[in-house]
Amino acid sequence: MKRVIPKHFFAALPYIGLLIFLAGTVWAFVQSDSFRIQTSQFLTQRSEFQWRAGQAREALIRLTGYIELSAATGNDLNPDAMRQTMLAQTNIAQILSLLYLPTLIDEDQIALLEQSQHSYETAVMPTILSGAATSEALSEQVREITKNMATTPRNHATQMMVSEQIRQDIARNWMYLWLALGPLALIYVTIYRRYSYLFWQDKQIRAFASLFVHMTRSRVTALRMFLDNVSAEKPPNREMVIAARSAALELEGINDDLHQIAHSKSEQRTEVLGKLMGGLAQNDTVDIVANADAVHWHVPASAVSVVLDELVQNALAAVEQIEAPKVAVKAAIKRPTFPFQSPMLLLQVTDNGVGMPPEIVEKATMPFFSTKAGEHTGLGLTSCVQMATSLGGKLTIVSKPGIGTTIRVRIPLPRAARFSPT
């Protein structure tokens, strides 16, 4: 039996990856701090070692001078010779007692220091502390010990190995950090884009729902008025039957659009613009004007269809009382100027109806504004604005009372939007 992986597992994968690479980034930061402490500790240890070696070397040099001066003149040692002797012995002993000494110098250098300490404590110190006569041989012994104390701190082989190891660890840690940050940023962008798409999808669904609710309500109201005025004593006239049948057909079309949206497997269903505009020309009042190539472009079917239908219905409502009614629907495609731009669908619906006052025009573009039935106040205009905005476009209104209204819609098409000349 084939095992099916749950869908929510794939949905959780970006978050699992985010946690993993975030943990890797935190680990790399912690390691960086650890290497910083390690480097600081190493530098401190090396400085202490070199300082104590320098103190011992300086004391031995002074002691050598006192011994040579005493041997040459036959006088007693300078009283400071005792202090320098003890100072040198103390610093040599403290150097050999350092716990981290093996990390600074190799075993041969440590053995040389131990040999120097033994020679100093068994041959040099007893002679000086007893006040015995000094000799050239004693001076040569101190010089040899001084040479060893000068040579050992300069042996940087072990120190260089430790420093190089720390540098390699730091470089490797930086590599791990960048390897963690790269996928971390990619996963973050993936999650951000996912939620941006879900937000855009939710916004578009809300705009669709708002527009469909209005369109359905207006047609249901028309059918209700028809039924209220129909009785056995008062049969409906031909105009009322035609209006009722038209409202029913429009409701059926709205229902089909909703069904297609609900069962659409792709992100958007597209249709040739000319086909969507063809249904508008059935009314003699509506005049269709489109660029030669505009009618051949594939556009978001449901969105453009409902926007055009609502705008045309509003325009027809505005010219009902006009002696010479006229509604013009224009369509054009603005091709991209640069490769990274998208083609732009330009729609314009113009009527010579009663128009709208400025205060209504201003409010009509505000989200969630709705108007009551009246003289061409754009019952679904706010929903059309929301629909255009959800598609990344813009809807603008120019209207004057007694002159008419022009509504322009700009909707960017996907960069892969197809042009079908047939």
C-alpha positions in Angstrom: 0.0 0.0 0.0 1.4 3.3 -1.1 1.9 5.7 1.8 0.5 9.2 1.2 2.3 12.1 2.7 -0.1 14.6 4.3 -0.4 18.0 2.6 0.1 19.9 5.8 3.6 18.3 6.0 4.7 20.1 2.9 3.1 23.3 4.2 5.2 22.9 7.4 8.5 22.3 5.6 9.4 26.0 5.2 8.9 26.5 8.9 10.9 23.5 9.8 13.7 24.7 7.5 13.4 28.2 9.1 13.9 26.7 12.6 16.8 24.5 11.5 18.7 27.3 9.7 17.8 29.8 12.4 19.3 27.4 15.0 22.4 27.1 12.8 22.7 30.9 12.6 22.4 31.1 16.4 25.0 28.4 16.8 27.4 30.2 14.5 26.9 33.4 16.5 27.6 31.5 19.7 30.7 30.0 18.2 31.9 33.4 17.1 31.7 34.7 20.6 33.5 31.5 21.8 36.3 32.1 19.3 36.5 35.8 20.4 37.0 34.7 24.0 39.5 32.0 22.9 41.5 34.5 20.9 41.5 37.0 23.7 42.6 34.4 26.2 45.4 33.2 23.9 46.7 36.8 23.5 46.6 37.3 27.3 48.5 34.1 28.0 51.1 34.9 25.4 51.5 38.4 26.8 51.9 37.1 30.4 54.5 34.5 29.2 56.5 37.1 27.3 56.3 39.6 30.2 57.6 37.1 32.8 60.4 35.9 30.4 61.4 39.5 29.9 61.5 40.1 33.6 63.7 37.1 34.2 65.9 38.0 31.3 66.4 41.6 32.5 67.2 40.3 36.1 69.8 37.8 34.6 71.4 40.6 32.5 71.8 42.8 35.6 73.2 39.8 37.6 75.7 39.1 34.8 77.0 42.7 35.0 77.4 42.5 38.8 79.3 39.2 38.5 81.6 40.4 35.8 82.2 43.7 37.7 83.0 41.8 40.9 85.3 39.4 39.1 87.2 42.2 37.4 87.7 44.4 40.5 87.9 41.8 43.2 85.2 43.6 45.1 82.1 42.1 46.7 78.9 41.8 44.6 76.6 44.7 44.5 73.9 44.4 47.2 71.3 44.5 44.4 72.7 41.2 43.1 70.7 39.3 45.7 67.4 40.9 44.7 68.1 40.3 41.0 69.0 36.6 41.8 65.7 36.0 43.6 63.7 38.0 41.0 65.1 35.8 38.1 64.5 32.6 40.0 60.9 33.6 40.8 60.0 34.5 37.2 61.6 31.3 35.8 59.6 29.2 38.3 56.4 31.1 37.6 56.9 30.5 33.8 57.3 26.8 34.3 54.2 26.7 36.6 51.9 28.1 33.9 49.2 25.5 33.1 48.9 26.8 29.5 52.7 26.7 28.8 52.4 23.6 26.4 50.0 25.7 24.2 52.7 28.4 23.7 56.0 26.5 23.3 56.9 23.0 22.3 58.3 20.2 24.5 61.9 20.9 23.6 61.6 24.5 24.7 60.0 23.5 28.0 62.8 21.0 28.6 65.4 23.8 27.9 63.6 26.0 30.4 63.6 23.2 33.0 67.3 22.6 32.4 68.0 26.3 32.8 66.1 26.4 36.0 68.0 23.4 37.4 71.3 24.9 36.4 70.4 28.3 37.9 69.1 26.9 41.2 72.0 24.4 41.7 75.0 26.3 40.4 74.3 30.0 40.3 72.1 30.8 43.2 74.0 28.9 45.9 77.3 30.7 45.0 75.7 34.2 45.0 73.6 33.7 48.1 76.6 32.3 50.0 78.7 35.3 49.2 81.5 33.2 47.6 83.9 34.8 45.2 82.6 35.1 41.7 84.4 33.9 38.5 84.3 34.1 34.8 82.8 30.6 34.7 79.9 31.7 36.8 79.3 34.7 34.4 79.3 32.3 31.4 76.7 30.1 33.1 74.4 33.1 33.7 74.9 34.2 30.1 73.9 30.8 28.9 70.8 30.8 31.0 70.0 34.4 29.8 70.4 33.2 26.2 67.9 30.4 26.8 65.4 32.8 28.3 65.7 35.0 25.3 65.5 32.1 22.8 62.4 30.4 24.2 59.9 33.3 24.0 61.0 33.9 20.4 60.1 30.4 19.3 56.7 31.1 17.7 56.2 27.7 16.1 53.6 26.4 18.6 52.0 29.9 19.0 51.7 30.2 15.2 50.1 26.8 15.0 47.5 27.8 17.7 46.9 31.1 16.1 46.4 29.5 12.7 44.0 26.9 14.1 41.9 29.7 15.7 41.9 31.6 12.3 40.8 28.5 10.5 38.1 27.8 13.0 36.9 31.4 12.7 36.9 31.2 8.9 35.0 27.9 9.0 32.5 29.4 11.4 31.9 32.4 9.0 31.3 29.9 6.2 28.8 28.1 8.3 27.1 31.4 9.2 26.7 32.4 5.6 25.6 28.9 4.6 22.9 29.2 7.2 22.0 32.8 6.4 21.5 32.1 2.7 18.8 29.4 3.1 17.4 31.3 6.0 16.8 34.4 3.9 15.4 32.3 1.0 13.0 30.5 3.3 11.9 33.8 4.9 11.2 35.2 1.4 9.3 32.1 0.5 7.1 32.4 3.6 6.6 36.1 3.1 5.6 35.6 -0.5 3.3 32.8 0.5 1.5 35.0 3.0 1.5 38.0 0.6 -0.2 35.8 -2.0 -2.7 34.5 0.6 -3.4 38.1 1.6 -3.8 39.2 -2.0 -6.0 36.2 -2.7 -8.2 37.0 0.4 -8.4 40.6 -0.7 -9.4 39.6 -4.2 -12.1 37.2 -2.9 -13.5 39.9 -0.7 -13.7 42.3 -3.7 -15.4 39.6 -5.8 -17.8 38.8 -3.0 -18.7 42.4 -2.4 -19.2 43.0 -6.1 -21.2 39.8 -6.7 -23.4 40.6 -3.6 -24.3 43.9 -5.0 -24.9 42.6 -8.5 -27.1 39.8 -7.2 -29.0 42.1 -4.9 -29.9 44.6 -7.6 -31.2 41.8 -10.0 -33.1 40.1 -7.2 -34.7 43.4 -6.4 -35.7 43.7 -10.1 -37.3 40.2 -10.1 -39.1 41.0 -6.8 -40.6 44.1 -8.3 -41.7 42.1 -11.3 -43.4 39.5 -9.1 -45.0 42.2 -6.9 -46.7 43.7 -10.0 -47.9 40.5 -11.5 -51.3 39.0 -10.7 -54.2 37.3 -12.4 -56.1 40.5 -12.8 -52.9 42.4 -14.0 -50.8 40.4 -16.4 -47.3 41.6 -17.0 -46.6 43.7 -20.1 -43.9 42.8 -22.6 -41.3 45.3 -21.2 -41.6 43.8 -17.7 -41.2 40.3 -19.0 -38.1 41.3 -21.0 -36.6 43.0 -17.9 -37.3 40.0 -15.7 -35.8 37.5 -18.2 -32.7 39.7 -18.5 -32.3 39.8 -14.8 -32.7 36.0 -14.6 -30.1 35.5 -17.3 -27.7 37.9 -15.6 -28.2 36.0 -12.3 -27.4 32.8 -14.1 -24.2 34.4 -15.6 -23.2 35.5 -12.1 -23.7 32.1 -10.8 -21.6 30.6 -13.6 -18.8 33.0 -12.8 -18.9 32.1 -9.1 -18.9 28.4 -10.0 -15.8 28.9 -12.2 -14.0 30.8 -9.5 -14.8 28.2 -6.9 -13.6 25.3 -9.0 -10.8 26.9 -10.8 -7.5 24.9 -10.5 -5.3 27.7 -11.9 -4.6 31.0 -10.2 -6.8 32.9 -12.7 -9.0 31.9 -15.6 -8.2 34.0 -18.7 -10.3 34.8 -21.7 -9.8 36.8 -24.9 -10.9 40.4 -24.2 -12.9 40.6 -27.5 -15.1 37.7 -26.4 -15.8 39.3 -23.0 -16.7 42.6 -24.7 -18.9 40.9 -27.3 -21.8 40.5 -24.9 -21.9 44.2 -24.2 -22.7 45.1 -27.8 -26.1 43.4 -27.7 -27.5 46.7 -26.4 -27.9 49.3 -29.1 -27.0 52.0 -26.6 -23.6 50.6 -26.0 -20.8 51.4 -28.5 -17.7 49.3 -28.4 -14.4 50.8 -29.4 -11.2 48.8 -29.1 -7.7 48.9 -30.5 -7.0 46.4 -33.3 -4.9 44.1 -31.1 -6.6 44.8 -27.8 -9.4 42.3 -28.4 -6.9 39.5 -29.0 -5.3 39.7 -25.5 -6.0 37.2 -22.8 -7.2 38.9 -19.6 -8.5 37.7 -16.2 -11.9 36.6 -17.2 -14.0 36.8 -14.1 -12.6 40.1 -12.8 -12.7 41.9 -16.1 -16.2 40.5 -16.9 -17.8 41.6 -13.7 -16.1 45.0 -13.7 -17.2 45.7 -17.2 -20.7 44.4 -16.7 -21.2 46.5 -13.5 -19.8 49.7 -15.1 -21.9 49.3 -18.2 -25.0 48.6 -16.1 -24.4 51.7 -14.1 -23.9 53.7 -17.3 -27.1 52.4 -18.8 -29.0 53.3 -15.5 -27.6 56.8 -15.8 -28.9 57.4 -19.4 -32.4 55.9 -18.9 -33.9 59.4 -18.8 -31.8 60.9 -21.6 -33.3 61.5 -25.0 -30.2 60.5 -26.9 -28.5 57.9 -24.6 -25.0 57.0 -25.4 -22.6 54.6 -23.6 -19.1 54.1 -25.0 -16.8 51.3 -23.9 -13.1 51.6 -25.0 -10.4 49.1 -24.5 -6.7 49.3 -25.2 -3.5 47.5 -24.3 -0.4 49.5 -23.3 2.6 47.4 -24.2 5.6 47.4 -21.7 8.4 49.9 -22.4 11.0 47.9 -20.5 11.4 44.1 -20.2 10.6 44.1 -16.4 7.3 45.8 -16.9 3.9 44.2 -17.5 1.4 45.0 -20.2 -1.4 47.2 -19.0 -5.1 46.8 -19.8 -6.9 50.1 -20.2 -10.7 50.2 -20.0 -12.9 53.2 -20.2 -16.7 53.5 -19.9 -18.3 56.8 -20.8 -21.9 57.9 -20.6 -23.8 61.1 -21.2 -26.1 60.6 -18.3 -27.0 62.6 -15.2 -23.5 62.4 -13.8 -22.4 62.5 -10.1 -21.7 65.5 -7.9 -18.0 65.9 -6.6 -18.8 64.7 -3.1 -20.2 61.4 -4.4 -17.2 61.0 -6.8 -14.9 61.5 -3.9 -16.6 59.0 -1.6 -17.1 56.4 -4.4 -13.4 55.6 -4.4 -13.3 55.1 -0.6 -13.2 51.5 0.7 -16.4 50.1 2.1 -18.5 53.2 0.9 -21.9 52.3 -0.5 -24.7 54.5 -1.7 -28.4 54.0 -1.8 -30.4 53.8 -5.0 -30.6 57.2 -6.8 -29.5 59.0 -9.8 -26.4 57.2 -11.1 -24.6 57.1 -7.8 -22.7 54.0 -8.8 -24.3 51.3 -6.7 -21.3 48.9 -7.3 -18.6 51.4 -7.9 -16.9 50.9 -4.6 -16.7 47.2 -5.2 -15.2 47.9 -8.7 -12.6 50.1 -7.1 -11.7 47.3 -4.7 -11.6 44.7 -7.5 -9.2 46.9 -9.6 -7.0 47.5 -6.5 -6.9 43.8 -5.7 -5.6 43.1 -9.2 -2.9 45.7 -8.7 -4.6 48.3 -10.8 -6.5 51.6 -10.4 -9.9 53.0 -11.1 -10.5 56.7 -11.6 -13.8 58.6 -12.0 -14.4 61.9 -13.8 -18.0 63.0 -13.6 -20.1 66.2 -13.8 -23.8 66.6 -13.1 -25.8 67.0 -16.3 -22.8 66.1 -18.6 -22.0 62.5 -17.8 -19.4 60.2 -16.3 -16.2 58.6 -17.5 -14.6 55.8 -15.6 -11.1 54.6 -16.4 -9.7 51.3 -15.2 -6.0 50.3 -15.4 -5.2 46.7 -14.7 -1.7 45.2 -15.1 -1.6 41.9 -16.9 0.8 39.1 -16.1 4.1 39.4 -18.0 3.3 36.1 -19.6 -0.1 37.4 -20.9 -0.7 35.9 -24.2 -1.6 37.7 -27.5 -3.7 35.5 -29.8 -4.2 37.1 -33.2 -6.6 34.4 -34.2 
